[in-house]
């Protein structure tokens, strides 16, 4: 993403968050900085609250460097939210680290690969909610989005291939954060 495109991207999502009074997690690929697969979080007044870079890359498919540094935790109306990207939720280390930081919900944008892999990726997401215990919401391009309660129960899901275009709106229970 060139610097001008990055500025336009940030302005675009900031305005949508502000104009609709919502928090937005906006994933993107930043090739100009060799920063890789990233996301930005915007709060309900359009302020950028932070960025996160994917840490667990898909072998042989991603060439950008893995993310480093502190994990991203933001507070949304008293709920501490952590972010992961796609392949990150196939590994327990990051979900457990977020739980130690007091996160109560993980938000995970993902792009499913081959359809045969998708059900296993969803099951891995549920495992993160069991191990931590932490709630998890995964927004999926080409697959099944889901809201998962602490303990691993899928409480809601949305499959555009089956249901058509739409939006999933659900209440997600969270556990009190251990700080």
Beta strands, then each sheet from edge to edge (+ up, - down):
strand 1: 24-30
strand 2: 36-42
strand 3: 48-53
strand 4: 73-76
strand 5: 79-85
strand 6: 105-111
strand 7: 135-141
strand 8: 144-148
strand 9: 154-159
sheet 1: 1+ 2- 3+
sheet 2: 4+ 5- 6- 7- 8+ 9-
end
